Amino acid sequence: MMKLGFILSCVIFGALAASLSEEEKKLQEIHDKCQADPATYVDHELLHHLAENIDNPKVGAHMLCESKAVGLQKQNGELDLNVIKQKISLTVSDKVKVERLVKECAVKKETPEKTAVNLFMCLDKDGVTYFHEF
């Protein structure tokens, strides 16, 4: 009976994994890679409360790691507006809203880390949760 339960669990897990889009799998890999590096590891609780942890250097380092890996920010920390627009368009079909979100959310802050955190928070506030649902 336990063997049947194990097999059923494997089938269910396999079905769930198969249902993840390629983009979601890529995002999960990026998140895991950032978490695996001690310089960009951060406790998940801090990520679930970004607004309260906006000045936490570990949160900033992790969010910048993800932002650069996804392509939202270049290696030098500058925002890549074309990529940001493209990624937002994956979940928002209204072109006017996409443009508004890019203007409102893709704003350079004092540091690349704060830019990353603010970008994610701004998009999330507007219902674009594509980036951080882990």
The first five atom37 places (N, CA, C, CB, O) and aatype in JSON, in Angstrom:
{
  "aatype": [12, 12, 11, 10, 7, 13, 9, 10, 15, 4, 19, 9, 13, 7, 0, 10, 0, 0, 15, 10, 15, 6, 6, 6, 11, 11, 10, 5, 6, 9, 8, 3, 11, 4, 5, 0, 3, 14, 0, 16, 18, 19, 3, 8, 6, 10, 10, 8, 8, 10, 0, 6, 2, 9, 3, 2, 14, 11, 19, 7, 0, 8, 12, 10, 4, 6, 15, 11, 0, 19, 7, 10, 5, 11, 5, 2, 7, 6, 10, 3, 10, 2, 19, 9, 11, 5, 11, 9, 15, 10, 16, 19, 15, 3, 11, 19, 11, 19, 6, 1, 10, 19, 11, 6, 4, 0, 19, 11, 11, 6, 16, 14, 6, 11, 16, 0, 19, 2, 10, 13, 12, 4, 10, 3, 11, 3, 7, 19, 16, 18, 13, 8, 6, 13],
  "atom_mask": [
    [1, 1, 1, 1, 1],
    [1, 1, 1, 1, 1],
    [1, 1, 1, 1, 1],
    [1, 1, 1, 1, 1],
    [1, 1, 1, 0, 1],
    [1, 1, 1, 1, 1],
    [1, 1, 1, 1, 1],
    [1, 1, 1, 1, 1],
    [1, 1, 1, 1, 1],
    [1, 1, 1, 1, 1],
    [1, 1, 1, 1, 1],
    [1, 1, 1, 1, 1],
    [1, 1, 1, 1, 1],
    [1, 1, 1, 0, 1],
    [1, 1, 1, 1, 1],
    [1, 1, 1, 1, 1],
    [1, 1, 1, 1, 1],
    [1, 1, 1, 1, 1],
    [1, 1, 1, 1, 1],
    [1, 1, 1, 1, 1],
    [1, 1, 1, 1, 1],
    [1, 1, 1, 1, 1],
    [1, 1, 1, 1, 1],
    [1, 1, 1, 1, 1],
    [1, 1, 1, 1, 1],
    [1, 1, 1, 1, 1],
    [1, 1, 1, 1, 1],
    [1, 1, 1, 1, 1],
    [1, 1, 1, 1, 1],
    [1, 1, 1, 1, 1],
    [1, 1, 1, 1, 1],
    [1, 1, 1, 1, 1],
    [1, 1, 1, 1, 1],
    [1, 1, 1, 1, 1],
    [1, 1, 1, 1, 1],
    [1, 1, 1, 1, 1],
    [1, 1, 1, 1, 1],
    [1, 1, 1, 1, 1],
    [1, 1, 1, 1, 1],
    [1, 1, 1, 1, 1],
    [1, 1, 1, 1, 1],
    [1, 1, 1, 1, 1],
    [1, 1, 1, 1, 1],
    [1, 1, 1, 1, 1],
    [1, 1, 1, 1, 1],
    [1, 1, 1, 1, 1],
    [1, 1, 1, 1, 1],
    [1, 1, 1, 1, 1],
    [1, 1, 1, 1, 1],
    [1, 1, 1, 1, 1],
    [1, 1, 1, 1, 1],
    [1, 1, 1, 1, 1],
    [1, 1, 1, 1, 1],
    [1, 1, 1, 1, 1],
    [1, 1, 1, 1, 1],
    [1, 1, 1, 1, 1],
    [1, 1, 1, 1, 1],
    [1, 1, 1, 1, 1],
    [1, 1, 1, 1, 1],
    [1, 1, 1, 0, 1],
    [1, 1, 1, 1, 1],
    [1, 1, 1, 1, 1],
    [1, 1, 1, 1, 1],
    [1, 1, 1, 1, 1],
    [1, 1, 1, 1, 1],
    [1, 1, 1, 1, 1],
    [1, 1, 1, 1, 1],
    [1, 1, 1, 1, 1],
    [1, 1, 1, 1, 1],
    [1, 1, 1, 1, 1],
    [1, 1, 1, 0, 1],
    [1, 1, 1, 1, 1],
    [1, 1, 1, 1, 1],
    [1, 1, 1, 1, 1],
    [1, 1, 1, 1, 1],
    [1, 1, 1, 1, 1],
    [1, 1, 1, 0, 1],
    [1, 1, 1, 1, 1],
    [1, 1, 1, 1, 1],
    [1, 1, 1, 1, 1],
    [1, 1, 1, 1, 1],
    [1, 1, 1, 1, 1],
    [1, 1, 1, 1, 1],
    [1, 1, 1, 1, 1],
    [1, 1, 1, 1, 1],
    [1, 1, 1, 1, 1],
    [1, 1, 1, 1, 1],
    [1, 1, 1, 1, 1],
    [1, 1, 1, 1, 1],
    [1, 1, 1, 1, 1],
    [1, 1, 1, 1, 1],
    [1, 1, 1, 1, 1],
    [1, 1, 1, 1, 1],
    [1, 1, 1, 1, 1],
    [1, 1, 1, 1, 1],
    [1, 1, 1, 1, 1],
    [1, 1, 1, 1, 1],
    [1, 1, 1, 1, 1],
    [1, 1, 1, 1, 1],
    [1, 1, 1, 1, 1],
    [1, 1, 1, 1, 1],
    [1, 1, 1, 1, 1],
    [1, 1, 1, 1, 1],
    [1, 1, 1, 1, 1],
    [1, 1, 1, 1, 1],
    [1, 1, 1, 1, 1],
    [1, 1, 1, 1, 1],
    [1, 1, 1, 1, 1],
    [1, 1, 1, 1, 1],
    [1, 1, 1, 1, 1],
    [1, 1, 1, 1, 1],
    [1, 1, 1, 1, 1],
    [1, 1, 1, 1, 1],
    [1, 1, 1, 1, 1],
    [1, 1, 1, 1, 1],
    [1, 1, 1, 1, 1],
    [1, 1, 1, 1, 1],
    [1, 1, 1, 1, 1],
    [1, 1, 1, 1, 1],
    [1, 1, 1, 1, 1],
    [1, 1, 1, 1, 1],
    [1, 1, 1, 1, 1],
    [1, 1, 1, 1, 1],
    [1, 1, 1, 1, 1],
    [1, 1, 1, 1, 1],
    [1, 1, 1, 1, 1],
    [1, 1, 1, 0, 1],
    [1, 1, 1, 1, 1],
    [1, 1, 1, 1, 1],
    [1, 1, 1, 1, 1],
    [1, 1, 1, 1, 1],
    [1, 1, 1, 1, 1],
    [1, 1, 1, 1, 1],
    [1, 1, 1, 1, 1]
  ],
  "atom_positions": [
    [[0.83, -1.2, 0.0], [0.0, 0.0, 0.0], [0.87, 1.26, 0.0], [-0.94, 0.0, 1.22], [0.56, 2.24, -0.68]],
    [[1.97, 1.24, 0.77], [2.86, 2.39, 0.8], [3.48, 2.64, -0.57], [3.94, 2.2, 1.86], [3.68, 3.78, -0.98]],
    [[3.79, 1.55, -1.26], [4.39, 1.66, -2.59], [3.41, 2.36, -3.55], [4.78, 0.25, -3.13], [3.81, 3.2, -4.36]],
    [[2.13, 2.02, -3.45], [1.11, 2.64, -4.28], [1.02, 4.14, -3.98], [-0.26, 1.96, -4.05], [0.9, 4.96, -4.89]],
    [[1.08, 4.49, -2.7], [1.05, 5.9, -2.3], [2.24, 6.66, -2.86], [0.0, 0.0, 0.0], [2.1, 7.8, -3.31]],
    [[3.4, 6.03, -2.84], [4.61, 6.66, -3.37], [4.47, 6.89, -4.87], [5.86, 5.79, -3.07], [4.8, 7.96, -5.38]],
    [[3.99, 5.89, -5.57], [3.82, 5.99, -7.02], [2.8, 7.08, -7.34], [3.38, 4.63, -7.62], [3.01, 7.88, -8.25]],
    [[1.7, 7.12, -6.6], [0.69, 8.14, -6.81], [1.27, 9.54, -6.56], [-0.52, 7.89, -5.88], [0.99, 10.47, -7.31]],
    [[2.08, 9.67, -5.52], [2.73, 10.96, -5.23], [3.63, 11.38, -6.37], [3.54, 10.87, -3.94], [3.65, 12.55, -6.75]],
    [[4.38, 10.42, -6.93], [5.27, 10.72, -8.05], [4.47, 11.17, -9.28], [6.13, 9.48, -8.39], [4.86, 12.11, -9.97]],
    [[3.36, 10.5, -9.53], [2.53, 10.87, -10.67], [1.96, 12.28, -10.49], [1.38, 9.84, -10.86], [1.98, 13.08, -11.42]],
    [[1.47, 12.56, -9.3], [0.91, 13.89, -9.02], [2.0, 14.95, -9.14], [0.27, 13.94, -7.61], [1.78, 15.99, -9.75]],
    [[3.17, 14.69, -8.55], [4.27, 15.65, -8.62], [4.68, 15.87, -10.08], [5.47, 15.15, -7.79], [4.91, 17.0, -10.51]],
    [[4.77, 14.79, -10.84], [5.13, 14.88, -12.25], [4.13, 15.71, -13.03], [0.0, 0.0, 0.0], [4.51, 16.51, -13.88]],
    [[2.85, 15.54, -12.73], [1.81, 16.31, -13.42], [1.91, 17.79, -13.06], [0.41, 15.76, -13.06], [1.74, 18.65, -13.92]],
    [[2.17, 18.08, -11.79], [2.31, 19.48, -11.38], [3.52, 20.12, -12.03], [2.43, 19.58, -9.85], [3.45, 21.25, -12.51]],
    [[4.64, 19.4, -12.05], [5.85, 19.93, -12.67], [5.63, 20.17, -14.15], [7.03, 18.97, -12.46], [6.11, 21.16, -14.7]],
    [[4.91, 19.28, -14.8], [4.65, 19.42, -16.24], [3.73, 20.61, -16.52], [4.02, 18.14, -16.8], [3.77, 21.19, -17.61]],
    [[2.9, 20.98, -15.54], [1.97, 22.08, -15.76], [2.63, 23.45, -15.62], [0.8, 21.97, -14.8], [2.07, 24.46, -16.04]],
    [[3.82, 23.49, -15.02], [4.54, 24.76, -14.92], [4.99, 25.18, -16.31], [5.76, 24.65, -13.96], [5.53, 24.37, -17.06]],
    [[4.77, 26.41, -16.64], [5.23, 26.89, -17.94], [6.76, 26.93, -17.93], [4.63, 28.29, -18.27], [7.39, 26.9, -16.88]],
    [[7.33, 27.01, -19.1], [8.79, 27.11, -19.21], [9.28, 28.36, -18.49], [9.22, 27.15, -20.7], [10.34, 28.33, -17.85]],
    [[8.53, 29.44, -18.58], [8.92, 30.7, -17.93], [8.93, 30.52, -16.4], [7.95, 31.84, -18.32], [9.84, 31.0, -15.73]],
    [[7.91, 29.84, -15.87], [7.85, 29.6, -14.42], [9.01, 28.72, -13.98], [6.51, 28.96, -14.02], [9.59, 28.95, -12.92]],
    [[9.34, 27.72, -14.77], [10.47, 26.85, -14.43], [11.76, 27.65, -14.41], [10.58, 25.68, -15.44], [12.6, 27.48, -13.53]],
    [[11.92, 28.53, -15.4], [13.11, 29.37, -15.48], [13.2, 30.27, -14.24], [13.09, 30.22, -16.77], [14.26, 30.42, -13.65]],
    [[12.06, 30.86, -13.87], [12.03, 31.73, -12.69], [12.37, 30.96, -11.42], [10.67, 32.39, -12.55], [13.08, 31.46, -10.55]],
    [[11.86, 29.74, -11.31], [12.16, 28.92, -10.14], [13.65, 28.59, -10.08], [11.33, 27.62, -10.16], [14.26, 28.62, -9.01]],
    [[14.24, 28.29, -11.24], [15.68, 28.0, -11.29], [16.5, 29.23, -10.89], [16.08, 27.54, -12.71], [17.48, 29.11, -10.16]],
    [[16.09, 30.39, -11.37], [16.78, 31.64, -11.02], [16.68, 31.88, -9.52], [16.19, 32.85, -11.8], [17.68, 32.2, -8.87]],
    [[15.49, 31.72, -8.99], [15.29, 31.9, -7.54], [16.18, 30.94, -6.76], [13.8, 31.69, -7.17], [16.85, 31.34, -5.81]],
    [[16.17, 29.68, -7.16], [16.98, 28.67, -6.46], [18.47, 28.98, -6.55], [16.71, 27.28, -7.03], [19.21, 28.79, -5.58]],
    [[18.9, 29.45, -7.71], [20.31, 29.79, -7.9], [20.71, 30.96, -6.99], [20.6, 30.14, -9.38], [21.77, 30.94, -6.37]],
    [[19.85, 31.97, -6.92], [20.12, 33.11, -6.03], [20.13, 32.67, -4.57], [19.08, 34.22, -6.25], [20.93, 33.16, -3.78]],
    [[19.24, 31.74, -4.22], [19.18, 31.24, -2.84], [20.4, 30.37, -2.51], [17.9, 30.44, -2.63], [20.81, 30.3, -1.35]],
    [[20.98, 29.72, -3.52], [22.12, 28.82, -3.28], [23.41, 29.58, -3.01], [22.31, 27.9, -4.48], [24.35, 29.02, -2.44]],
    [[23.47, 30.83, -3.41], [24.66, 31.66, -3.22], [24.56, 32.36, -1.86], [24.82, 32.7, -4.38], [23.6, 33.1, -1.63]],
    [[25.52, 32.14, -0.96], [25.45, 32.79, 0.36], [25.36, 34.32, 0.28], [26.67, 32.41, 1.19], [24.79, 34.95, 1.17]],
    [[25.89, 34.91, -0.77], [25.85, 36.37, -0.91], [24.45, 36.88, -1.26], [26.84, 36.82, -1.99], [24.14, 38.05, -1.02]],
    [[23.61, 36.0, -1.82], [22.27, 36.45, -2.23], [21.16, 35.63, -1.59], [22.14, 36.37, -3.74], [19.99, 35.78, -1.94]],
    [[21.52, 34.77, -0.64], [20.51, 33.99, 0.09], [19.75, 34.93, 1.03], [21.17, 32.81, 0.9], [20.33, 35.82, 1.65]],
    [[18.44, 34.7, 1.12], [17.62, 35.47, 2.06], [16.49, 34.58, 2.57], [17.05, 36.77, 1.39], [15.97, 33.74, 1.84]],
    [[16.13, 34.77, 3.82], [15.03, 34.03, 4.41], [13.74, 34.36, 3.65], [14.88, 34.36, 5.94], [13.45, 35.52, 3.37]],
    [[12.98, 33.31, 3.31], [11.75, 33.51, 2.53], [10.76, 34.45, 3.21], [11.08, 32.17, 2.29], [10.03, 35.18, 2.53]],
    [[10.72, 34.45, 4.54], [9.79, 35.33, 5.24], [10.06, 36.8, 4.9], [9.9, 35.12, 6.76], [9.13, 37.6, 4.8]],
    [[11.33, 37.14, 4.73], [11.68, 38.52, 4.38], [11.16, 38.87, 2.99], [13.2, 38.73, 4.46], [10.73, 39.99, 2.74]],
    [[11.21, 37.89, 2.08], [10.73, 38.11, 0.71], [9.22, 38.28, 0.67], [11.15, 36.96, -0.19], [8.69, 39.01, -0.17]],
    [[8.53, 37.59, 1.57], [7.07, 37.68, 1.6], [6.59, 39.0, 2.21], [6.49, 36.52, 2.38], [5.4, 39.33, 2.15]],
    [[7.53, 39.75, 2.78], [7.2, 41.05, 3.38], [8.19, 42.1, 2.88], [7.23, 40.97, 4.95], [8.88, 42.75, 3.66]],
    [[8.24, 42.25, 1.57], [9.21, 43.15, 0.95], [9.13, 44.57, 1.48], [9.02, 43.16, -0.55], [10.15, 45.19, 1.77]],
    [[7.93, 45.08, 1.62], [7.76, 46.48, 2.03], [8.44, 46.76, 3.38], [6.27, 46.83, 2.12], [9.02, 47.82, 3.57]],
    [[8.36, 45.81, 4.29], [8.98, 46.0, 5.62], [10.48, 45.78, 5.58], [8.35, 45.06, 6.64], [11.19, 46.15, 6.51]],
    [[10.97, 45.17, 4.51], [12.39, 44.81, 4.45], [13.13, 45.47, 3.3], [12.53, 43.31, 4.34], [14.15, 44.98, 2.82]],
    [[12.59, 46.59, 2.86], [13.14, 47.28, 1.69], [14.59, 47.71, 1.9], [12.29, 48.49, 1.36], [15.36, 47.77, 0.94]],
    [[14.98, 48.0, 3.13], [16.35, 48.44, 3.42], [17.26, 47.31, 3.87], [16.34, 49.52, 4.48], [18.43, 47.53, 4.18]],
    [[16.73, 46.08, 3.92], [17.56, 44.94, 4.32], [18.53, 44.6, 3.18], [16.66, 43.69, 4.68], [18.1, 44.3, 2.07]],
    [[19.85, 44.66, 3.46], [20.82, 44.41, 2.39], [20.71, 43.01, 1.78], [22.22, 44.61, 2.94], [20.99, 42.84, 0.59]],
    [[20.32, 42.02, 2.56], [20.18, 40.66, 2.03], [19.0, 40.59, 1.05], [19.97, 39.65, 3.19], [19.1, 39.94, 0.01]],
    [[17.91, 41.25, 1.38], [16.74, 41.3, 0.49], [17.14, 41.99, -0.81], [15.55, 42.04, 1.17], [16.82, 41.5, -1.9]],
    [[17.82, 43.11, -0.7], [18.26, 43.85, -1.88], [19.18, 43.03, -2.77], [0.0, 0.0, 0.0], [19.03, 43.02, -3.99]],
    [[20.13, 42.33, -2.15], [21.07, 41.51, -2.92], [20.34, 40.38, -3.64], [22.15, 40.93, -1.99], [20.64, 40.08, -4.8]],
    [[19.38, 39.76, -2.96], [18.62, 38.66, -3.57], [17.76, 39.17, -4.73], [17.73, 37.97, -2.5], [17.75, 38.58, -5.8]],
    [[17.05, 40.26, -4.51], [16.17, 40.79, -5.55], [16.96, 41.28, -6.76], [15.31, 41.94, -4.98], [16.52, 41.13, -7.9]],
    [[18.13, 41.86, -6.52], [18.98, 42.28, -7.63], [19.49, 41.06, -8.4], [20.17, 43.13, -7.12], [19.56, 41.09, -9.63]],
    [[19.84, 40.01, -7.69], [20.28, 38.76, -8.32], [19.2, 38.25, -9.27], [20.61, 37.68, -7.25], [19.48, 37.92, -10.42]],
    [[17.97, 38.2, -8.79], [16.86, 37.72, -9.62], [16.59, 38.68, -10.78], [15.59, 37.56, -8.77], [16.38, 38.24, -11.91]],
    [[16.59, 39.96, -10.49], [16.28, 40.96, -11.51], [17.29, 40.91, -12.65], [16.26, 42.35, -10.89], [16.92, 40.99, -13.82]],
    [[18.57, 40.76, -12.31], [19.62, 40.67, -13.34], [19.51, 39.36, -14.11], [21.01, 40.8, -12.71], [19.68, 39.34, -15.33]],
    [[19.23, 38.28, -13.41], [19.13, 36.97, -14.07], [17.95, 36.9, -15.04], [19.0, 35.86, -13.01], [18.04, 36.26, -16.08]],
    [[16.85, 37.57, -14.69], [15.67, 37.6, -15.56], [15.9, 38.57, -16.72], [14.4, 38.0, -14.75], [15.28, 38.45, -17.77]],
    [[16.79, 39.55, -16.51], [17.09, 40.52, -17.55], [16.44, 41.88, -17.33], [0.0, 0.0, 0.0], [16.53, 42.76, -18.19]],
    [[15.77, 42.05, -16.19], [15.12, 43.33, -15.91], [16.15, 44.43, -15.66], [14.19, 43.21, -14.7], [15.92, 45.6, -15.96]],
    [[17.3, 44.01, -15.11], [18.4, 44.94, -14.9], [19.64, 44.33, -15.55], [18.63, 45.21, -13.37], [19.86, 43.12, -15.54]],
    [[20.44, 45.23, -16.11], [21.68, 44.8, -16.75], [22.71, 44.47, -15.67], [22.22, 45.89, -17.72], [22.47, 44.74, -14.49]],
    [[23.83, 43.91, -16.05], [24.86, 43.54, -15.08], [25.35, 44.74, -14.27], [26.04, 42.9, -15.8], [25.77, 44.58, -13.12]],
    [[25.29, 45.95, -14.85], [25.71, 47.15, -14.12], [24.6, 47.71, -13.24], [26.18, 48.22, -15.1], [24.79, 48.73, -12.58]],
    [[23.43, 47.05, -13.22], [22.32, 47.47, -12.37], [21.32, 48.39, -13.04], [0.0, 0.0, 0.0], [20.26, 48.67, -12.48]],
    [[21.64, 48.87, -14.26], [20.71, 49.74, -14.97], [19.48, 48.94, -15.41], [21.4, 50.39, -16.2], [19.58, 47.77, -15.76]],
    [[18.33, 49.6, -15.39], [17.08, 48.96, -15.83], [17.1, 48.74, -17.34], [15.87, 49.82, -15.43], [17.6, 49.58, -18.09]],
    [[16.55, 47.61, -17.78], [16.4, 47.32, -19.21], [14.92, 47.44, -19.53], [16.97, 45.88, -19.58], [14.16, 46.48, -19.37]],
    [[14.52, 48.61, -19.99], [13.1, 48.91, -20.19], [12.44, 48.0, -21.22], [12.94, 50.35, -20.62], [11.26, 47.65, -21.07]],
    [[13.17, 47.61, -22.25], [12.59, 46.71, -23.26], [12.25, 45.36, -22.66], [13.57, 46.53, -24.43], [11.17, 44.82, -22.92]],
    [[13.14, 44.8, -21.86], [12.88, 43.5, -21.22], [11.75, 43.63, -20.21], [14.17, 42.96, -20.53], [10.88, 42.76, -20.13]],
    [[11.76, 44.71, -19.44], [10.7, 44.92, -18.44], [9.34, 44.95, -19.14], [10.94, 46.24, -17.64], [8.4, 44.31, -18.69]],
    [[9.25, 45.69, -20.23], [8.0, 45.79, -20.99], [7.59, 44.4, -21.51], [8.15, 46.78, -22.18], [6.43, 44.02, -21.42]],
    [[8.56, 43.66, -22.03], [8.28, 42.32, -22.57], [7.77, 41.38, -21.47], [9.55, 41.73, -23.22], [6.82, 40.64, -21.69]],
    [[8.4, 41.42, -20.29], [7.99, 40.53, -19.2], [6.62, 40.91, -18.65], [9.03, 40.57, -18.07], [5.81, 40.03, -18.35]],
    [[6.35, 42.19, -18.52], [5.04, 42.63, -18.04], [3.97, 42.18, -19.04], [4.99, 44.17, -17.85], [2.87, 41.78, -18.64]],
    [[4.29, 42.25, -20.32], [3.33, 41.88, -21.37], [2.96, 40.39, -21.32], [3.91, 42.21, -22.73], [1.95, 39.99, -21.91]],
    [[3.76, 39.58, -20.63], [3.42, 38.17, -20.49], [2.17, 37.97, -19.65], [4.58, 37.41, -19.87], [1.45, 36.98, -19.81]],
    [[1.9, 38.91, -18.74], [0.73, 38.77, -17.88], [-0.29, 39.89, -18.05], [1.16, 38.7, -16.45], [-1.41, 39.78, -17.54]],
    [[0.07, 40.96, -18.73], [-0.83, 42.09, -18.94], [-1.01, 42.29, -20.44], [-0.29, 43.39, -18.25], [-0.05, 42.57, -21.14]],
    [[-2.24, 42.15, -20.92], [-2.48, 42.27, -22.36], [-2.78, 43.71, -22.79], [-3.64, 41.37, -22.77], [-2.6, 44.05, -23.96]],
    [[-3.23, 44.55, -21.86], [-3.57, 45.94, -22.17], [-2.28, 46.75, -22.34], [-4.46, 46.55, -21.04], [-1.55, 46.99, -21.38]],
    [[-2.01, 47.17, -23.57], [-0.76, 47.88, -23.89], [-0.62, 49.2, -23.13], [-0.68, 48.14, -25.39], [0.48, 49.59, -22.75]],
    [[-1.74, 49.89, -22.92], [-1.71, 51.15, -22.17], [-1.27, 50.88, -20.73], [-3.12, 51.83, -22.2], [-0.48, 51.63, -20.17]],
    [[-1.8, 49.81, -20.14], [-1.42, 49.45, -18.77], [0.05, 49.05, -18.71], [-2.31, 48.3, -18.24], [0.74, 49.4, -17.76]],
    [[0.53, 48.33, -19.71], [1.94, 47.93, -19.75], [2.81, 49.19, -19.73], [2.25, 47.06, -21.02], [3.76, 49.28, -18.95]],
    [[2.49, 50.16, -20.57], [3.26, 51.41, -20.64], [3.22, 52.15, -19.3], [2.72, 52.33, -21.77], [4.23, 52.66, -18.83]],
    [[2.04, 52.2, -18.69], [1.89, 52.87, -17.4], [2.74, 52.19, -16.34], [0.42, 52.89, -16.95], [3.41, 52.86, -15.54]],
    [[2.72, 50.85, -16.33], [3.5, 50.1, -15.34], [5.0, 50.31, -15.53], [3.17, 48.61, -15.41], [5.74, 50.43, -14.56]],
    [[5.44, 50.35, -16.77], [6.86, 50.59, -17.03], [7.25, 51.98, -16.49], [7.18, 50.49, -18.56], [8.27, 52.12, -15.83]],
    [[6.41, 52.99, -16.78], [6.69, 54.35, -16.3], [6.7, 54.43, -14.77], [5.66, 55.34, -16.86], [7.58, 55.05, -14.18]],
    [[5.71, 53.8, -14.15], [5.57, 53.88, -12.69], [6.58, 53.01, -11.94], [4.18, 53.47, -12.28], [7.08, 53.41, -10.89]],
    [[6.89, 51.84, -12.48], [7.65, 50.85, -11.71], [9.13, 50.79, -12.07], [7.05, 49.51, -11.91], [9.96, 50.48, -11.22]],
    [[9.47, 51.07, -13.32], [10.87, 50.98, -13.74], [11.55, 52.32, -13.46], [10.98, 50.61, -15.26], [11.85, 53.1, -14.37]],
    [[11.79, 52.56, -12.17], [12.35, 53.83, -11.72], [13.66, 53.56, -10.99], [11.33, 54.6, -10.79], [13.72, 52.77, -10.05]],
    [[14.71, 54.25, -11.45], [16.02, 54.1, -10.81], [16.0, 54.71, -9.41], [17.13, 54.76, -11.68], [15.56, 55.85, -9.23]],
    [[16.47, 53.93, -8.43], [16.55, 54.4, -7.04], [18.02, 54.63, -6.67], [15.9, 53.37, -6.06], [18.89, 54.6, -7.55]],
    [[18.31, 54.87, -5.38], [19.67, 55.2, -4.94], [20.68, 54.11, -5.27], [19.67, 55.46, -3.45], [21.85, 54.4, -5.55]],
    [[20.24, 52.86, -5.22], [21.15, 51.74, -5.5], [20.44, 50.75, -6.43], [21.6, 51.03, -4.18], [19.21, 50.73, -6.49]],
    [[21.22, 49.93, -7.15], [20.59, 48.89, -7.99], [19.72, 47.94, -7.17], [21.67, 48.1, -8.73], [18.7, 47.45, -7.65]],
    [[20.13, 47.66, -5.92], [19.36, 46.77, -5.05], [17.98, 47.37, -4.74], [20.12, 46.49, -3.75], [16.96, 46.68, -4.83]],
    [[17.97, 48.64, -4.36], [16.7, 49.31, -4.06], [15.84, 49.43, -5.32], [16.94, 50.71, -3.44], [14.61, 49.35, -5.25]],
    [[16.48, 49.63, -6.46], [15.76, 49.67, -7.73], [15.03, 48.35, -7.95], [16.72, 49.97, -8.9], [13.86, 48.34, -8.32]],
    [[15.74, 47.23, -7.71], [15.15, 45.9, -7.9], [13.98, 45.67, -6.95], [16.21, 44.81, -7.68], [12.91, 45.24, -7.38]],
    [[14.16, 45.97, -5.68], [13.1, 45.76, -4.69], [11.88, 46.6, -5.05], [13.6, 46.1, -3.26], [10.75, 46.11, -5.03]],
    [[12.11, 47.87, -5.37], [10.99, 48.76, -5.72], [10.26, 48.32, -6.98], [11.5, 50.19, -5.9], [9.04, 48.42, -7.06]],
    [[11.01, 47.83, -7.96], [10.4, 47.35, -9.19], [9.44, 46.19, -8.89], [11.49, 46.9, -10.2], [8.3, 46.19, -9.34]],
    [[9.92, 45.21, -8.13], [9.1, 44.05, -7.8], [7.88, 44.46, -6.97], [9.93, 43.01, -7.03], [6.77, 43.99, -7.22]],
    [[8.09, 45.34, -5.98], [6.97, 45.77, -5.12], [5.93, 46.54, -5.93], [7.48, 46.64, -3.96], [4.73, 46.33, -5.74]],
    [[6.38, 47.41, -6.8], [5.45, 48.22, -7.6], [4.62, 47.33, -8.52], [6.23, 49.27, -8.43], [3.4, 47.51, -8.62]],
    [[5.26, 46.38, -9.17], [4.53, 45.48, -10.07], [3.54, 44.62, -9.28], [5.51, 44.59, -10.85], [2.41, 44.41, -9.71]],
    [[3.99, 44.13, -8.13], [3.14, 43.29, -7.3], [1.91, 44.08, -6.82], [3.94, 42.74, -6.1], [0.8, 43.55, -6.79]],
    [[2.12, 45.33, -6.44], [1.03, 46.2, -5.97], [-0.04, 46.34, -7.04], [1.57, 47.59, -5.57], [-1.22, 46.5, -6.75]],
    [[0.4, 46.27, -8.29], [-0.53, 46.44, -9.4], [-1.03, 45.1, -9.94], [0.14, 47.23, -10.51], [-1.63, 45.04, -11.01]],
    [[-0.78, 44.03, -9.18], [-1.31, 42.73, -9.56], [-0.46, 41.92, -10.51], [0.0, 0.0, 0.0], [-0.88, 40.86, -10.97]],
    [[0.75, 42.41, -10.83], [1.65, 41.66, -11.7], [2.54, 40.84, -10.78], [2.5, 42.62, -12.64], [3.61, 41.28, -10.36]],
    [[2.09, 39.63, -10.48], [2.82, 38.78, -9.52], [3.67, 37.75, -10.24], [1.84, 38.07, -8.58], [4.13, 36.78, -9.63]],
    [[3.88, 37.94, -11.5], [4.68, 37.03, -12.33], [6.05, 36.78, -11.72], [4.83, 37.6, -13.74], [6.57, 35.67, -11.82]],
    [[6.65, 37.77, -11.11], [8.03, 37.67, -10.72], [8.3, 36.94, -9.42], [8.58, 39.01, -10.63], [9.32, 36.25, -9.31]],
    [[7.45, 37.07, -8.44], [7.85, 36.49, -7.15], [6.73, 35.79, -6.41], [8.41, 37.54, -6.27], [6.15, 36.34, -5.47]],
    [[6.44, 34.57, -6.84], [5.39, 33.8, -6.17], [5.98, 32.54, -5.54], [4.27, 33.42, -7.17], [5.28, 31.54, -5.38]],
    [[7.25, 32.59, -5.17], [7.88, 31.37, -4.64], [7.79, 31.31, -3.13], [9.35, 31.3, -5.06], [8.27, 30.36, -2.52]]
  ]
}
